């Protein structure tokens, strides 16, 4: 299966792009996607946090299955004040 990945804010700076497409085995979940992305972009492994995830524009957990999902977005944590 093919998934479009969107990177936001500092994450796009870390990987050097705002989006990319990746092929995954059927039945993969967000955690498997992240592992494949860390292999592709090793700097992600040094972040020290797990970004927020949205699948098809809805927040999702790391165990969310990606079958039928077209787009996965990764967002860094934000703080306000």
N, C-alpha and C positions, 0 to 999 in steps of 0.2 A: 504494500500500500504506500501511497505517496502523501506526505503531509507538508503543507506550507508552514514554515516557522517565521514568526514575526518577533523581532527584538526591539525593545524600547529602552530609551534613556541610556544609562551607563552600560547596559548590556550590549546595545548596538555598537558602542565604542569598543567594548571588550572584544567582540567578534569581528569588528570592522565592516559591518553591513547592517541593514535594517530588516532584511528578510532573506530566506533561502528555502529550498525544497530538499526534503530528505526522504529516502526510501526506507521503510521499516517492514519487518515481518508481520503478517496478519496476527492480530491478537495482542500487539504491543500496547503498553500503557505509557503514561507520561514519564514514569521513571526510566523505562527502556529508551524512550526518546532522548531524555536528558543524558543518559549514559552514552548514547551514540553521538550526541552533540559535544560532550566533553572530550570524546575521542577525536572529534574533528577540530575542536577549538580547546586545546588544553588549558588555556587561561581561565576558562570557566570553572575548572576544578579548584582553583585557588581563591574563589570569591569569598568563601567563609559564610555563605548563606545560600538558601534555596529560594529562588525567585518565586513570585506569585505566578500562577498559571491560569490562562483562560483558553478554553476549547470552544471554537466557533462563537467567540465573544461572550461566553459565560464562564465565570470563575469555576475552577475544577481542582480536584485533589490530585496528588501524585499517583494514585492508583487508578485514575480514570482511564478506561480502555479507549483506544483511539480508532477503533473500527467505525467507519462512517464519519469521522471528523475530518474536515477539510483544512482547518487552520488552528494552530496552537500559538499563543502569544506568551512570551515570558516578560515579566515586569519586575524591576527591582523593588525592594521595599521602599516605602516613602514615609517621610515624617513631616509633620507640620507643626506650626506653633503660633 
